[in-house]
Amino acid sequence: MGGWVYILTNRRCGVIYIGVTANLVARIAQHRAGQGSAFCRRYGLTRLVLAEWHETMIEAIAREKAMKAWKRAWKIERIEKDNPQWHDLFDSSSGLCRSQLSLG
């Protein structure tokens, strides 16, 4: 089973949270319902700005750990590579993510 590494924020260049999950749609829904991490609740982190799919959960967890160790500037550079406008990639009306739609 694969996994997702994702980045949430509250605004462009705002607070950044990096997480990992097997079910991206369910996890983002949890964050938006205030049932995600306490850190995300504290800073209002609900905007999905990056999602990376990995073939195994082990790979996803390794990537999450590596990204968390990056300098803030590197994290911002990684977000802006794929999402320069910091758009929210989660469509709450359908529960789908643009990144998932591209996998189909």
C-alpha positions as CSV (number, residue, x, y, z in Angstrom):
1,M,0.0,0.0,0.0
2,G,1.3,3.4,-0.9
3,G,1.2,6.7,0.9
4,W,1.0,10.5,0.6
5,V,3.3,13.1,1.9
6,Y,1.4,16.4,2.1
7,I,1.9,20.0,3.1
8,L,-0.8,22.2,4.7
9,T,-0.6,25.9,5.4
10,N,-2.9,28.8,6.4
11,R,-1.8,31.2,3.7
12,R,0.9,31.9,1.1
13,C,4.3,31.6,2.9
14,G,2.5,31.0,6.2
15,V,3.0,28.3,8.7
16,I,3.9,25.0,7.2
17,Y,2.8,21.5,8.3
18,I,4.1,18.3,6.7
19,G,2.3,15.0,7.2
20,V,2.0,11.5,5.9
21,T,-1.1,9.4,5.3
22,A,-2.4,6.4,3.4
23,N,-5.8,8.2,2.7
24,L,-5.2,11.8,1.6
25,V,-8.9,12.7,1.2
26,A,-9.9,11.4,4.6
27,R,-6.9,13.0,6.3
28,I,-7.5,16.4,4.8
29,A,-11.2,16.1,5.8
30,Q,-10.0,15.4,9.4
31,H,-7.8,18.5,9.4
32,R,-10.6,20.7,8.1
33,A,-13.1,19.3,10.7
34,G,-10.6,20.2,13.5
35,Q,-9.8,16.6,14.1
36,G,-6.2,16.6,12.8
37,S,-3.2,17.5,14.7
38,A,-3.3,20.1,17.5
39,F,-0.6,22.1,15.6
40,C,-2.9,22.4,12.6
41,R,-5.8,23.4,14.8
42,R,-3.7,26.0,16.6
43,Y,-2.6,27.7,13.4
44,G,-5.7,27.1,11.2
45,L,-3.8,25.0,8.7
46,T,-6.3,23.7,6.2
47,R,-4.9,24.7,2.8
48,L,-3.4,21.7,1.0
49,V,-0.6,23.1,-1.1
50,L,1.4,20.0,-1.9
51,A,0.8,16.3,-2.1
52,E,3.3,13.6,-3.2
53,W,2.3,10.0,-3.9
54,H,4.8,7.2,-3.0
55,E,4.5,3.6,-3.9
56,T,5.0,2.4,-0.4
57,M,4.2,3.8,3.0
58,I,7.8,3.2,4.0
59,E,8.9,5.5,1.2
60,A,6.3,8.1,2.2
61,I,7.4,8.1,5.8
62,A,11.1,8.5,4.8
63,R,10.2,11.4,2.5
64,E,8.1,13.1,5.3
65,K,11.1,12.8,7.7
66,A,13.5,14.2,5.1
67,M,11.2,17.1,4.3
68,K,10.7,18.0,7.9
69,A,14.4,18.3,8.3
70,W,14.7,20.7,5.4
71,K,15.3,24.4,5.9
72,R,12.1,26.5,5.6
73,A,13.4,28.1,2.3
74,W,13.7,24.6,0.8
75,K,10.1,23.7,1.8
76,I,8.8,26.9,0.2
77,E,10.9,26.3,-3.0
78,R,9.4,22.7,-3.2
79,I,5.8,24.1,-2.9
80,E,6.4,26.8,-5.4
81,K,7.9,24.3,-7.9
82,D,4.5,22.6,-8.4
83,N,2.1,25.2,-6.9
84,P,3.5,28.7,-7.4
85,Q,0.3,30.4,-6.4
86,W,-0.2,28.3,-3.3
87,H,-3.7,27.3,-4.5
88,D,-5.6,24.9,-2.3
89,L,-5.4,21.5,-4.0
90,F,-8.3,20.0,-2.1
91,D,-11.8,20.3,-3.5
92,S,-14.0,20.1,-0.5
93,S,-17.2,19.9,-2.5
94,S,-16.2,16.6,-4.1
95,G,-13.7,15.4,-1.6
96,L,-11.1,14.9,-4.3
97,C,-7.7,16.3,-4.7
98,R,-6.3,17.6,-7.9
99,S,-3.2,15.5,-7.3
100,Q,-5.3,12.3,-7.1
101,L,-7.2,13.2,-10.2
102,S,-3.9,13.2,-12.1
103,L,-3.1,9.7,-11.0
104,G,-6.3,8.2,-12.6
